[in-house]
Amino acid sequence: LLDDLASRFVESGWNVKALVREIVTSETYRQSSRAGVASYRSDPENRRLARGSRFRLDAETLRDQILFVSGLLNQRMYGKSVKPPQPPNLWKSVSMVSSSTYAFEADTGDKIFRRSLYSFWKRAMPPPQMTIFDAPTRESCTARRERTNTPLQALVLMNESQYFRAARVFAERLLASPGDPQRLTVAYETVTSRLPDERELASLVQGLEAFRV
């Protein structure tokens, strides 16, 4: 496959755009992660690319997506780096007293909800919200990130100040809709970009009722 792609790349006159188009429009690239029983039996480890692989979003994308879904994301482009809220005294142990980063002082207003691309980054002490989700420290080049799933990540999503505020704002938006089915439908569509089918909606209603017990 790689030899064939390389040959086509050369024959196209090193046309990068054409190469990318050929890859992303291929049947293999467009495989869904939802696969039938026969697919799992014939290729249980997905070595033959019988289905799309499931994976968690990268740390920066995950934060941006959560803020976007809640409606808090500040999409202004360019400008200076910003300092979202961090644990108190985060940098004192890795900074000289005379350093400009000895005392961390978070920004205020909607600046703290700018995309993660604009977050100020101290390599000696990266933002824990990012490193907990396997973001590199940026001390060296990282060609491939590790992806882990740990209980600590769940605790961050439930308790970190920005994520907690995003969940509250999103919940307030949902409460504006009348009735649980409508609220669940709006929530599902906002997060997944599609409407739930009858089975999925019934499962969501059942889960909500279980939380209330």
N, C-alpha and C positions, 0 to 999 in steps of 0.2 A: 504493500500500500504506500509506504513512504517513498519507495523508488518511483512508483507511478506518479505520485504527487510532485516529486522533484522533477521528473521528466516534463510533466505538463507545465510546471513553473518555468523551466528553461525555455520550452517551446513558445510560451506566451510572451517571451521577452522580459521575463522577471516582473510580470504584472502581479503585484501583491494583492490588489483589489480583486482581481479575477480568482486568485488562489483562495482568498478568504471566502468569496462568494461560493466557490465550488465546495468548500468544506462545510459551511454552515447550511447550505441547501441540500446536502446529502441526506439520504434516508437514515444512515447511521447516526449522524449528528443530531437529527431531529427525533430520535427515539424518546418515547415517554418513559418515565420511571414506573408507570403503572403497567404491569405485565401480567399475563395470564399464567395459569398453573403450568401449562405445557412449556412456556418460555423458561420458567424457573427450573423445571426438570431437565430440559435439554442443555441449559447453560447456567447451572446454579451459582457459579462464581463470576458470571458475566465476562468471561474471558473472550467470548466471541461478540461482545457488544450487542447482546440480544435485547437490551433495554437501557434506558438512560440511568446513570448512577445518581443516587440521592446524596446530597451533601449539604452541610450547614453553611449559611452565608458567612463571608469573612466578617471580622469584627467591625470594620468601618461601615461596610454595607448594611450589617445588621442594625447598627445604631441609626444610620440614616433612614433605613426603611421603617423603623419603629417611630421615629419622629415624623416621617412623611405620612404614615397611616393615621397618626393622631392629629395631624394638621399643624404641628408645631415647627416643622422644619423650615428654617430660614434659607431660602434658595438664592440669596444674593451671591453673586460671583465676584471673585478677585478681592483684593484688599489684604490687610494684615492678618496674621494668625490670631486666634482667639483662645482663651483659656476656660474651658467648661469646668464646672464644679469638680473638685477632687477631695479626697480625704484630707483632714487637717494635718499640717506639718509634714506634708508628703515629701518635700525636697530637702528638708533640713539635714537629714542624715547623709546626704550625698553632695552637699554644697558648702563652699566656704562661706563664712559669715559675711564677707565683703562681696560675695557674688550677687548678681542681679536676680538670680533665681533662688536665693536662699529662702525667701518667704514667698510662698505661693499665694497669689491673690486672684481669685476667679473673676472673670468678666461678669457683667450684669446685662439685663434686658434680653432682647431676642438674639443678641450676638452669640449667646451660649448654645443656641440651637442651629448654628450654621453647620454645614456638612463636615464630616470628620476629616476631610481633606485639609481643612483650615485650622485644625486643632494644633496648638503649640505642643511641641514634643521635646522632652528632655531625655536624651538617650540613656543617661545614667539612672533614670527613674521614669520609665514610660507610664502613661496613664493605665492604672490597673484595670479599668473597664475594657481596655483594648487587649492587654496581654492575657487576661483571663480567657478571652476568646481567641487565643493563639496568634495575636498580631505580633510580628517581629519587633525586636527592640530597636532595629535600624542601626545597630552597631556594626553590622556586616551585611553583605548582599544575601538575600534569601530568595532562591529561585523557586522553592516550593514550600508552602506553609503546611504545618501539621494541622489536622482538624481533630479536636477532642470533644467529648461530650461528658461533662462532669457535673456533680451536684452544685459546685460553686457557681457555675454559669447560671443555673436556675435561680440561685439566691441573688445573684447580681440583677437578673431581670426582674425579680420581685421587689428588691429593696433599694437599688441604686436610685438616686434622687431624680435624674432625668427620665429614666424608664418608668419610675413610679408616677411622675407627673404626666408623662405621655399616656399611661394607662388611664389615669383619672380624667384627662381631657377627652380621650376617646370614649370613655364610658358616659361622660356628660353629653356628648354628641348623640350617642345611641339612645339615651333616655328621652331625647326629643321625639323619637318615633313611638307611635302608639302600639302597645302590645308586644309580648315576647317574640312571637314569630317574625314580626316585622323588624324588630331590633336585631335579632339573630341573622336575618337575611341581609340587612345592611352591613353588619359586622363582617359576615362571611364574604360578601361581595367586595368590601373595601380591602380586605386582607388578601384575597385570592384573585380578584379581578374577574370573578364569574359567580353566577347565582347558584345556590345549593339546590340539589335535586330533592325529591320528597324524602328519600331515605336519609340523606345527610341532614336535612332540616329536622327530621324526627329525632335523630341522634343528638343534635344540638339541644333541642327542647328537653329531651330526657336528661342530658348532662346538666343543664341549668337547674332543673327540678331537683336533681340529686345534690347540687351544691346548696340549695336552700333548706334541705332537710337538716 
